[in-house]
């Protein structure tokens, strides 16, 4: 998927385009490199004919948590869908199992707050609360 988002979704009737960067895994955090966010932003900017253009970050924490090589424990499957805030500086970021998003610059983590995106299909989505 070099130079492509994981998912490109359009609705011509509603003049909407979404690029989605999807991550899944068994760890307690899932990273998104800044170049993947930039790539998604480039795609929605290219299609300026659409009135609503968004970059979504999708995270799926699998029902097994990795403890070590070949060792896992059961946990709740969790999914989070966040809308990237284009006013933010583009950085590497990471989502934790609780659905909190952190930017990562020079090894320093800072929590950022991204809007939830309610998906139009059945998910195991968990909504997070702003604090």
C-alpha positions in Angstrom: 0.0 0.0 0.0 2.9 2.4 -0.7 1.4 5.8 -1.4 -2.1 4.6 -0.7 -4.3 4.8 2.4 -5.6 1.5 3.8 -9.1 2.4 2.7 -10.5 5.1 0.5 -14.3 5.5 0.8 -16.5 7.9 -1.2 -20.1 8.8 -1.3 -20.9 10.9 -4.3 -24.5 11.6 -3.4 -23.4 13.2 -0.1 -20.2 14.6 -1.5 -18.0 12.8 1.1 -14.6 11.2 0.9 -12.7 9.4 3.7 -9.3 7.9 3.9 -8.8 5.4 6.6 -5.5 4.2 8.2 -6.2 1.0 10.1 -4.1 -0.6 12.8 -4.7 -3.9 14.7 -2.7 -5.9 17.1 -2.3 -7.8 20.4 -0.2 -5.2 22.2 -1.5 -2.5 24.6 -0.8 0.3 22.1 -1.0 0.7 18.3 1.3 3.3 16.6 0.6 5.3 13.5 3.6 6.8 11.8 3.3 10.5 10.7 4.0 9.7 7.1 0.8 7.5 7.0 -1.3 10.4 8.3 0.3 12.7 5.8 -0.4 10.3 3.0 -4.1 10.1 4.0 -4.3 13.9 4.1 -2.7 14.2 0.7 -5.4 12.0 -0.8 -8.4 13.9 0.7 -6.8 17.2 -0.4 -6.4 15.9 -4.0 -10.2 15.3 -4.3 -11.3 18.8 -3.5 -14.5 18.3 -5.4 -15.9 16.6 -2.3 -17.4 18.9 0.3 -16.7 16.6 3.3 -13.2 15.2 3.5 -11.9 13.4 6.6 -9.0 11.2 7.6 -10.0 8.4 10.0 -7.7 6.4 12.2 -9.1 3.0 13.0 -7.7 0.8 15.8 -8.6 -2.8 16.7 -7.2 -4.3 19.8 -7.5 -8.1 19.4 -9.0 -10.3 22.1 -5.6 -11.7 23.0 -3.0 -9.6 24.7 0.6 -10.6 24.0 2.6 -11.3 27.1 5.7 -12.6 25.5 6.8 -15.0 22.8 3.9 -17.3 22.2 2.2 -16.2 25.5 -1.2 -14.5 25.5 -4.0 -13.7 27.8 -7.7 -13.2 27.0 -9.1 -9.7 27.0 -12.0 -7.7 25.6 -11.8 -6.9 21.8 -11.9 -3.1 21.4 -12.2 -0.9 18.4 -11.8 2.9 18.2 -12.4 5.2 15.2 -11.0 8.7 15.4 -11.1 11.7 13.1 -7.8 13.3 12.5 -7.8 17.0 13.5 -6.2 18.8 10.5 -5.4 21.8 12.8 -2.9 19.6 14.7 0.8 19.3 13.8 1.3 16.0 12.0 3.3 13.7 14.3 3.7 10.0 15.0 0.9 9.0 17.3 -0.2 6.0 19.3 -3.6 4.8 20.6 -3.7 2.8 23.8 -6.1 0.0 24.8 -8.3 2.6 26.6 -8.7 4.6 23.4 -6.6 7.5 24.3 -4.4 9.0 21.6 -1.0 10.4 22.2 1.3 12.4 19.8 4.9 11.3 20.0 7.7 13.9 19.2 11.3 13.1 20.0 10.2 10.3 22.3 7.9 12.6 24.3 4.2 11.5 24.5 1.4 14.1 24.8 -2.3 13.3 24.9 -4.3 14.7 22.0 -8.0 14.6 21.7 -9.6 13.4 18.5 -13.3 13.4 17.7 -15.0 9.9 17.7 -16.4 8.7 14.4 -19.5 6.5 14.8 -19.3 3.8 12.2 -22.4 3.0 10.0 -22.0 -0.8 10.6 -21.8 -3.2 13.6 -18.5 -2.9 15.5 -17.1 -3.5 18.9 -16.5 0.3 19.1 -15.9 1.8 22.5 -16.5 5.5 22.9 -14.0 7.4 25.0 -14.8 10.3 27.2 -12.9 13.6 27.0 -11.5 14.6 30.4 
